[in-house]
Amino acid sequence: MPTTTMLVARVDRGAVLVVAPDAVARGLAPDPGPAGAAGSEPVRAELDRDGLVPADGDRVAPTVGDLVLVAPRHDGVLHTTALLPRRSALLRDTAGRTSRIQPLAANVDVVLVVEHLDPDPDLGRVERLLALAWRSGATPVVVLTKADLVPDPEGMAAEVTRAAPGAPVHAVSATADVGLDPLRALLTAGTTLVVVGPSGAGKSTLVNALAGSDVMAIGDRRADGKGRHTTTRRELVPLPGGAVLIDTPGLRGVGVVADEAALEATFADVAELARRCRFRDCAHRTEPGCAVRAALESGELPERRYDSWLRLAKEAAWQERRSDARLAALEKARWKQRTAEHHRAARSR
């Protein structure tokens, strides 16, 4: 077969499972079929030994939703040769000293930020996930699950709404089929959604409710009220009407990959206050005429939200510095390689 554009339906160790770009939307489950010519049936395409794919002068890790070029090698095995530009990408910072970021999903239109109402929602986690969602280029939507387990879901949703300016917030019960109509309205043909949130938030139950069938396994709640991991890898799930959903494993820690625009969208209320500060370079700590500090002292701005804003801005700046250092190292390595190639060519003359 010639070089073909395919959609990544799942990432396995050393390979990706790929389908024709419209295959999942037609209702095909991303289960591996026999290796060979890529068509409407899912097939396995090998990756290079480092698990990365060439992309615009760099090498990056592929993720579910990516469009890749695949072609057979000399031995007939299908091989991933390149990654096409992403129109959106949900990214998280990796743990440890490496500056490489981890892609969670690519080419998505809507990010469903799922948080439970029982136990009480973690507003800081919602803000973190919203920062990733705004940075991705997709539209964030907050989904508060287990509304049937709390006495005042609407009041709790109002509190979350104050921590999620600009993003719709829906309190739902997937088991009781309550509040799901606004989410079903998003499932239009050709739309790709990704679900992110902690273990125990009811993501798999939500996916099953939206799919109209049990397409995902559901775990029991642990004795401490937290959920068990049921989704262990990211994969595409076809939904009614031609929409596609990417389910993700529960996120224990969320490393922020966000730019100034994403943070401003996540903390639009704080950003509006900051624009009223006397000094343009106000650090919002001890400077005179700081509108942010004034709102904090008056109670207009909750201290929890102020602390979350400072913390995420600091993490985002740290990640950006690490990323810049990595890019500088890559550029240095490229010039070193080119110089070596030039010297080898000169010696062979």
C-alpha positions as CSV (number, residue, x, y, z in Angstrom):
1,M,0.0,0.0,0.0
2,P,1.2,3.6,-0.6
3,T,1.7,6.1,2.2
4,T,-1.7,6.7,3.8
5,T,-3.2,9.2,6.2
6,M,-4.7,7.4,9.2
7,L,-6.3,8.3,12.6
8,V,-4.8,7.1,15.8
9,A,-7.5,5.2,17.7
10,R,-5.2,3.8,20.5
11,V,-1.6,4.0,21.5
12,D,0.1,0.7,22.5
13,R,3.6,0.0,23.6
14,G,5.8,0.5,20.5
15,A,2.9,0.9,18.1
16,V,-0.4,2.8,17.4
17,L,-3.7,1.3,16.4
18,V,-4.9,3.2,13.4
19,V,-8.1,3.4,11.3
20,A,-9.3,5.3,8.3
21,P,-10.1,8.9,9.4
22,D,-13.9,8.3,9.1
23,A,-13.9,4.7,10.4
24,V,-14.6,5.4,14.1
25,A,-17.3,7.9,13.2
26,R,-19.0,5.1,11.3
27,G,-19.2,3.1,14.4
28,L,-16.2,0.8,14.3
29,A,-14.7,-0.1,17.7
30,P,-10.9,0.5,17.9
31,D,-10.0,-3.2,18.3
32,P,-6.9,-4.6,16.5
33,G,-7.5,-6.4,13.3
34,P,-5.1,-8.4,11.2
35,A,-2.0,-6.5,10.1
36,G,-1.9,-5.5,6.5
37,A,-3.4,-2.9,4.3
38,A,-5.0,-0.1,6.3
39,G,-8.6,0.5,5.5
40,S,-11.8,0.7,7.5
41,E,-10.7,-2.1,9.9
42,P,-8.3,-1.1,12.7
43,V,-4.7,-2.1,12.1
44,R,-1.4,-1.9,14.0
45,A,1.3,0.5,12.8
46,E,4.8,0.2,14.4
47,L,6.6,3.2,15.9
48,D,10.4,3.8,16.0
49,R,12.3,2.4,18.9
50,D,11.9,5.6,20.9
51,G,8.2,5.6,20.5
52,L,8.2,9.0,18.8
53,V,7.1,10.2,15.4
54,P,8.7,12.9,13.2
55,A,6.6,16.1,13.3
56,D,7.6,19.5,11.9
57,G,11.4,19.1,12.6
58,D,10.9,17.5,16.0
59,R,10.0,14.1,17.3
60,V,6.8,13.8,19.4
61,A,4.8,11.2,21.1
62,P,1.6,10.3,19.2
63,T,-1.7,10.3,21.0
64,V,-5.3,9.3,20.3
65,G,-6.9,11.6,17.8
66,D,-3.7,12.3,15.9
67,L,-3.5,12.0,12.1
68,V,-0.4,10.1,11.0
69,L,1.1,8.9,7.8
70,V,1.7,5.2,7.6
71,A,3.5,3.0,5.0
72,P,4.8,-0.5,4.8
73,R,8.5,-1.1,5.5
74,H,10.7,-3.3,3.3
75,D,9.5,-6.3,5.4
76,G,5.9,-5.5,4.8
77,V,5.2,-4.3,8.4
78,L,3.1,-1.2,8.6
79,H,5.1,1.7,10.0
80,T,4.3,5.2,11.3
81,T,6.3,7.7,9.3
82,A,5.1,11.1,10.3
83,L,2.6,13.0,12.4
84,L,0.4,15.7,10.7
85,P,-0.1,19.1,12.3
86,R,-2.6,19.1,15.1
87,R,-5.5,21.6,15.1
88,S,-5.8,21.3,18.9
89,A,-4.0,19.3,21.5
90,L,-4.7,18.6,25.2
91,L,-1.3,18.5,26.9
92,R,0.0,17.9,30.4
93,D,3.4,18.5,32.0
94,T,5.2,15.3,32.8
95,A,6.5,14.5,36.2
96,G,10.2,14.4,37.0
97,R,13.1,16.3,35.5
98,T,12.3,15.9,31.9
99,S,10.8,18.9,30.1
100,R,8.9,16.7,27.6
101,I,5.1,17.2,27.8
102,Q,2.6,14.4,27.5
103,P,-0.2,14.7,24.9
104,L,-3.5,13.4,26.2
105,A,-5.6,13.8,23.1
106,A,-5.3,15.6,19.7
107,N,-7.7,17.3,17.2
108,V,-10.5,17.5,19.7
109,D,-13.4,20.0,19.6
110,V,-14.7,19.8,23.2
111,V,-13.0,19.0,26.5
112,L,-15.4,17.6,29.1
113,V,-13.9,18.4,32.5
114,V,-15.5,15.9,34.8
115,E,-15.6,16.4,38.6
116,H,-17.8,14.6,41.2
117,L,-20.2,16.2,43.5
118,D,-19.9,13.4,46.0
119,P,-17.3,13.7,47.6
120,D,-17.3,17.5,47.4
121,P,-15.7,18.9,44.2
122,D,-12.1,20.0,44.2
123,L,-12.2,23.5,42.8
124,G,-8.4,23.7,42.4
125,R,-8.4,20.6,40.3
126,V,-11.2,22.0,38.2
127,E,-9.2,25.1,37.6
128,R,-6.1,23.0,36.6
129,L,-8.1,21.0,34.1
130,L,-9.7,24.1,32.7
131,A,-6.3,25.7,32.2
132,L,-5.3,22.6,30.1
133,A,-8.6,22.8,28.2
134,W,-8.3,26.5,27.4
135,R,-4.7,25.9,26.3
136,S,-5.7,23.1,24.0
137,G,-7.7,25.2,21.6
138,A,-10.9,23.2,22.2
139,T,-14.0,24.3,24.0
140,P,-14.1,23.4,27.7
141,V,-17.3,22.2,29.4
142,V,-17.5,21.3,33.1
143,V,-19.6,18.2,34.0
144,L,-20.4,17.6,37.6
145,T,-21.4,14.0,38.1
146,K,-23.3,12.1,40.8
147,A,-25.9,14.9,41.2
148,D,-28.4,12.3,42.6
149,L,-26.1,11.7,45.6
150,V,-26.2,15.3,47.0
151,P,-29.1,17.4,48.4
152,D,-28.3,20.6,46.6
153,P,-26.6,19.9,43.2
154,E,-27.6,23.3,41.7
155,G,-26.1,25.2,44.7
156,M,-22.9,23.2,44.4
157,A,-22.9,23.8,40.6
158,A,-23.2,27.6,41.2
159,E,-20.1,27.5,43.4
160,V,-18.1,25.6,40.7
161,T,-19.4,28.1,38.1
162,R,-17.7,30.9,40.0
163,A,-14.4,29.0,39.6
164,A,-15.1,28.4,35.9
165,P,-15.8,31.7,34.2
166,G,-16.6,31.3,30.5
167,A,-17.2,27.6,30.7
168,P,-20.6,26.0,30.8
169,V,-21.2,24.0,34.0
170,H,-23.7,21.1,34.1
171,A,-24.7,19.0,37.1
172,V,-25.7,15.5,35.9
173,S,-26.5,12.0,37.1
174,A,-25.5,9.5,34.4
175,T,-27.2,6.6,36.3
176,A,-30.5,8.5,36.6
177,D,-30.2,10.1,33.2
178,V,-30.6,13.6,34.6
179,G,-29.1,16.7,33.1
180,L,-27.5,14.9,30.1
181,D,-29.5,16.7,27.3
182,P,-27.0,19.7,27.1
183,L,-24.2,17.1,26.6
184,R,-26.1,15.1,24.1
185,A,-26.6,18.3,22.1
186,L,-22.8,18.4,21.7
187,L,-22.7,15.0,20.0
188,T,-23.0,16.3,16.4
189,A,-21.5,14.5,13.4
190,G,-17.8,15.0,13.1
191,T,-17.3,16.4,16.6
192,T,-14.5,14.9,18.8
193,L,-14.8,15.2,22.6
194,V,-12.3,14.2,25.3
195,V,-13.2,13.3,28.9
196,V,-10.7,14.2,31.6
197,G,-11.0,14.0,35.4
198,P,-10.0,12.1,38.5
199,S,-10.6,8.4,39.1
200,G,-14.0,8.0,40.8
201,A,-15.6,10.9,39.0
202,G,-17.8,8.6,37.0
203,K,-16.2,9.2,33.6
204,S,-16.9,5.7,32.3
205,T,-20.5,5.8,33.5
206,L,-20.9,9.1,31.8
207,V,-19.4,7.8,28.5
208,N,-21.8,4.8,28.7
209,A,-24.8,7.0,29.2
210,L,-23.8,9.2,26.2
211,A,-23.0,6.2,24.0
212,G,-26.3,4.5,24.9
213,S,-24.6,1.2,25.7
214,D,-22.0,-0.2,28.0
215,V,-18.9,0.6,26.0
216,M,-16.6,1.2,29.1
217,A,-16.1,-0.9,32.2
218,I,-17.3,0.6,35.4
219,G,-15.4,0.3,38.7
220,D,-16.7,0.2,42.3
221,R,-16.0,3.0,44.7
222,R,-13.3,2.2,47.3
223,A,-13.9,2.2,51.0
224,D,-12.5,5.8,51.3
225,G,-15.0,7.1,48.8
226,K,-12.5,7.4,46.0
227,G,-12.8,5.6,42.7
228,R,-10.9,2.8,41.2
229,H,-9.1,3.1,37.8
230,T,-11.3,1.5,35.1
231,T,-10.0,3.2,32.0
232,T,-6.3,2.2,31.7
233,R,-5.5,3.8,28.3
234,R,-6.9,6.4,26.0
235,E,-9.0,5.2,23.1
236,L,-11.7,6.4,20.7
237,V,-15.3,5.6,21.4
238,P,-17.9,6.0,18.6
239,L,-21.1,7.8,19.8
240,P,-24.6,8.1,18.2
241,G,-24.9,10.6,15.4
242,G,-21.3,10.4,14.2
243,A,-19.5,12.0,17.2
244,V,-16.4,10.5,18.6
245,L,-15.3,10.6,22.3
246,I,-11.8,10.0,23.7
247,D,-11.9,8.5,27.2
248,T,-8.8,9.0,29.4
249,P,-7.5,7.3,32.6
250,G,-8.1,9.1,35.8
251,L,-5.5,11.8,36.5
252,R,-3.9,11.7,39.9
253,G,-1.8,14.8,39.4
254,V,-2.2,17.4,36.7
255,G,1.0,19.1,35.5
256,V,0.0,22.4,33.9
257,V,0.9,23.2,30.3
258,A,-0.7,26.7,29.9
259,D,0.1,30.0,28.3
260,E,-0.9,33.5,29.4
261,A,-4.1,33.4,27.3
262,A,-5.1,30.0,28.9
263,L,-4.5,31.3,32.4
264,E,-6.4,34.5,31.7
265,A,-9.4,32.5,30.4
266,T,-9.3,30.2,33.5
267,F,-9.0,33.2,35.9
268,A,-11.0,35.8,33.9
269,D,-12.2,37.4,37.1
270,V,-8.7,37.8,38.5
271,A,-7.4,39.0,35.1
272,E,-10.1,41.7,35.0
273,L,-9.0,42.9,38.5
274,A,-5.3,42.9,37.5
275,R,-6.1,45.3,34.6
276,R,-7.2,47.9,37.2
277,C,-3.9,47.8,39.1
278,R,-2.0,51.1,39.3
279,F,1.2,49.6,38.0
280,R,1.4,47.6,34.8
281,D,4.0,45.3,36.2
282,C,2.2,44.7,39.5
283,A,3.1,41.4,41.1
284,H,-0.2,41.5,43.1
285,R,1.6,41.0,46.5
286,T,2.6,44.2,48.3
287,E,2.4,46.9,45.6
288,P,0.3,50.0,46.3
289,G,-2.8,50.4,44.2
290,C,-3.1,46.7,43.5
291,A,-6.8,46.0,42.6
292,V,-6.3,42.2,43.1
293,R,-5.1,42.7,46.7
294,A,-7.9,45.1,47.4
295,A,-10.5,42.6,46.1
296,L,-8.8,39.9,48.3
297,E,-9.0,42.1,51.4
298,S,-12.6,43.1,50.8
299,G,-13.7,39.4,50.3
300,E,-14.7,40.0,46.6
301,L,-11.9,37.6,45.6
302,P,-11.7,34.3,47.6
303,E,-8.3,33.6,49.0
304,R,-8.4,30.1,47.7
305,R,-8.9,31.3,44.2
306,Y,-6.1,33.9,44.5
307,D,-3.7,31.2,45.8
308,S,-4.7,28.9,43.0
309,W,-4.1,31.6,40.4
310,L,-0.6,32.4,41.8
311,R,0.3,28.7,42.0
312,L,-0.8,27.8,38.4
313,A,0.9,30.9,37.0
314,K,4.1,29.9,38.7
315,E,3.9,26.3,37.5
316,A,3.1,27.5,33.9
317,A,6.1,29.9,33.9
318,W,8.4,27.0,35.2
319,Q,7.2,24.6,32.5
320,E,7.7,27.3,29.8
321,R,11.3,27.8,31.0
322,R,12.0,24.1,30.9
323,S,10.4,23.8,27.5
324,D,12.6,26.7,26.2
325,A,15.7,25.0,27.6
326,R,14.7,21.7,25.8
327,L,14.1,23.5,22.5
328,A,17.5,25.2,22.8
329,A,19.2,21.9,23.5
330,L,17.5,20.4,20.4
331,E,18.6,23.2,18.2
332,K,22.1,22.9,19.5
333,A,22.0,19.1,18.7
334,R,20.8,19.8,15.2
335,W,23.6,22.3,14.5
336,K,26.1,19.8,15.9
337,Q,24.8,17.1,13.6
338,R,24.9,19.4,10.6
339,T,28.4,20.4,11.4
340,A,29.5,16.8,11.7
341,E,27.8,16.0,8.4
342,H,29.6,19.0,6.7
343,H,33.0,17.8,8.0
344,R,32.3,14.2,6.8
345,A,31.3,15.5,3.3
346,A,34.5,17.7,3.2
347,R,36.7,14.8,4.1
348,S,35.2,12.6,1.4
349,R,35.9,15.0,-1.4
